[in-house]
Amino acid sequence: MNITDRNIDKGRAFDWGRTSSDYAKYRDIYPEEFYRRITERGLCTQGQKVLDLGTGTGVLPRNMYRFGAKWTATDISENQIEQAKLMSQGMDIKYHAMSAEEINFPDASFDVITACQCFFYFKHEQIMPTLRRILKPDGRILVLYMAWLPHEDKIASESEKLVLRYNPSWSGHGETMRPIFIPDCYNDSFELIHSEEYRLNVRFTRESWHGRIKACRGVGASLAPDEIAEWEKEHKALLCSIAPEEFDIVHYAAMAELKRK
C-alpha cells in the first residue's frame, strides 16, 4: 500500500510492504536496555493487555512477549502482518492488517497502547479520541523511537549521503537526539508523565548494517528495483572501504509515556 504525506519525504510515495522481507530480517535490532526501560516503567508486563500500533513485523510484541502481557498488534501493510505472523509462531499474539485510523476495539480494551517508530505517521486529531476510548481508566500510551546519529557516527553519515544521492526527497536523514513530539490535541485527554532520551551503541556486521539501511523508507520502501540494485552495489563497496567486518553504530532511543485522564 503506497503512503503519501506531504510532510514526509516531500510527498514521495513509499510502501513498507515492498521491503517486508528485509525489514523482518534486519530491523529487529533493539538492545536489551530498550526493553528493560519499558518494563521498569511497569508497562507491557504480566496481567496487562497491550495494543501495538504500526507493529511492522511484530518486533515489539515478539520481543516483549516473554514479560507476560497479552498482545494485539496492527499495521497498515498486509505484507508486514504476514511476516509478523510467520515470525510469531507459537506466540499468542493477535495481528490485524489495518491502519491506526481504522482501529475499532471495544471501550476500555487495553491497559497500554504502544507506538514504536510510527507515531509521527498518524493522523492524530482523528485517532486520539479512539485511543482514549479503548484505553482503560489511567491507561497509558507509550511512544517509542530509536535512530542512528549521523553527526556522531562516520559510517552512518556516509550511508546517509549515499541514500540521499539516490533519493534526495528522503527526510529521515540528519537525526539528532531530541524528545518525542506529542501533538497538542492530546493535552486535554492525556498527561505526559514520563519522557527520556538516552544513547545506545548497536552492534552490526557489514551485512546487517547494509540490510538495515536497505530496509529504511528512503531505499527499499520507495526506490525502483533498478535503483535499489545500483544502490546496493555502491553501498556494499562503500562499507568495504570504510567499515570493519563488525562495528557499533551510535544511536539514541526515546520514550514518552502518556496517562489517560
N, C-alpha and C positions, 0 to 999 in steps of 0.2 A: 504494500500500500504506500503510494507516494504521499509524502507530507510536505506541505509548503507553509512557510511562515515568514513574512517579510522582515521579522526581527532576527531570523536565524539564517545565516549563510546568504544574506541579501535576497532571500526568497527562492533560492535554488532548491529544487525538489530533492528529497532523499527518502530512502526506503530501507528500514532496518532488516526487512526480510531478505534483501539481497546479500546480506553479509552474515546471516544467522549461523552458518557452519563455522566460520572464523570467530564469530562472537562467542559461540559456545566453547570453542577450544582455547581462546586466548584472552578472554576478558574476565575470567574467574581469578582475579589477582589480588583481592583484598587481603592484607595481612591479618593475623590473628588479633592484633591490637584493635583493628577496626571493629571486629565483632565484640571483643571484650568491653570496649567503651559503651556499646549499646546495652549489653546485659548489666553493666554496672549502674546504668540508669534504671534498672528494674524493668526493662522493656523486652518484648519478644521472648518471654520465658514461660515456664510451666504454668498452665492454667489460663493463659491469655489466648484470645482469638485475634489473629493479625491478618490484615489485608495489605498485600504488597502491590502497589500501583506501578505500571510501567516495568514489570518484572523482567522483561527481556527473556533470557534463557533460564530464569529462575535462580540466579546466583544467590540472592539474599535468602529466600526461603530454604533452598537446598543446604546452604552452609550453616543456617541457624536452626535447622530442624532438630538438631541434637539437643537444643536447650529446652525443648518440650512444648513450645507454643503450637497451636492449631492454625495452619496457614491456608489462606486463599490468595490467589495471585492473578492479576490481569495484565494484558499487554495488547496494544493496538494491532500488532503483527501476528498473523496466524503462523507464519514460519517460526517466529521466535517461540511461540507457545508450543509448537510441535517439538522443537529442540528441548524446551524446558521439561516436557513430559518424558522424553527419552532419557534425559539425564536425572530424572527424579524417580525412576522405577524403584519400587519398594518403599517409597515415602508417601504418606497420606497427605498430599498437597492437592488442592483443587485449583485447576487452571482454567481461565476463561479468556478467549480472544475477544477483547473489546477495548475501546478507548476509555480513558479516565472519565470522559464526559458522558459515557453511556452507562456507567455502573448504576445499578438499581437494587441494592440489597435492602433487606428489611431494616426498620428503625432499630438502633442500639444493637447492631450485629457484632461490633468489633471493639476490643479494648485498645488496639493500636492500629494505625494506618501508616505504612511506610512508603516512602518515595525515594528511590536511590538513583541518582544520575538522571532524573527525568522531570523534576518538579518544574523547571523553567519551561517545559513544553506545554504545560496545562493551560486551559482557559479558566483562570481562577475565579472570575466573577460567576461563572457557570457552575463550577464543581464545588466551591466552598460550602454552599448550603447543604449539598448532598453529603459531603464529608462529615459535617456536623451532625446531620440526621442519623447517619449509620454508625456513628460512634456512641459508645455508652457514656453516661454521665462521668465527667472527669477523664474521658478517653484522651488519647494522645495522637497527634500527627508527628511522625519522626521523619525529617527531611535529611537525606544523606548525600554526600558528594565526595569524590576523590579525583584529583587531577595531577598530572606531572607539572613541574615548574621549569619551563624552558629557560628562564633568565638565570636559573641556578644550576642547570644541567646541560652540558655541551651536547651530549648525544640527543637528548630530547629536542634541543634547539635546532640542530641540524636536520633531524627528521621532520620537524615542523616546516622548515624552509622548503624542503622537497615537496611536502604536501601542498603548500601554498603555490608552488610553481605549477602544479597540475590543477589546482582548484583555488584560485585567488579569492573566491567568494567564501571560503570556509572561515567561519567566525569562532571556531573552537580553539584558536591558537592564542598564545601570549598570556596564559593564565598566571595570575598572581594569588597569593594567599589572602583570602577575604572571607568574611562571614556570608552565610547563605542569605539571600534576599527574600524576605517574606512580604508579599504584596499587602497593601493597606486594607484590602477587602476582608482580611482575616481578623482585623483588630477587634471588631465588636463581638465576635463569636469565640475567639481563641486568645489565650495568653501565652506569649513566648516565655517559657520558664527556664530554658537552658540553651546555650549556644556556645560552641567551641570550635577551634581550628588547631590542627597540630600537624607537624611534619612526619613523613614516613619515608623510609627507603624501601623500594620494592625491587626484588631480585628478578632479573631477566637473563635469558640467553639471547644470542642474535636472532635465533628463530622466533622465540616467543615475543620479543620486542617488535620484530617485523610484523608478526601476526597481530599484535595489539594495535599497531598503527594502521594496518590494513583494515582492521575491524572498526575503525573510527568513522564518524559521519562524513569526514572530508574525503575519504578514499572509497572503501568498499560499499558504503551506503549511497554514494552519489555519482562516482565516476563511471564512464562507459567501460565495458570489458576490455577493449583495446588500450584504453588509458591506464586501467589498473595493471595490465600486463607490463606496460612500459614503466610505470611507477615501480612495480615490484623489482624489475631488473636494476633500476637505479638505486633503489633503497637497499637492496641486498649488497650491492657493490659499495655503497656508502658505509654501511655498517662494517664491512670487512676492512675498510680503511681507517675507521675512527674508533671502533669498539673492540674490546677483547671478547672472547667467547662467552664469558659471563660477566655481568656488571649490575650495579644498582642504579636505579633512576630515582631522583629526588621527587617526591610527591608531597601534596598536603591533603588532608582529609578534613571535612567539616560536617557538623551536625547542628540541627536546630530542632528543639522539641517544643511543640505547641500543645497546650492543655485546653480541652473544651470547657468553655464557661457554662 
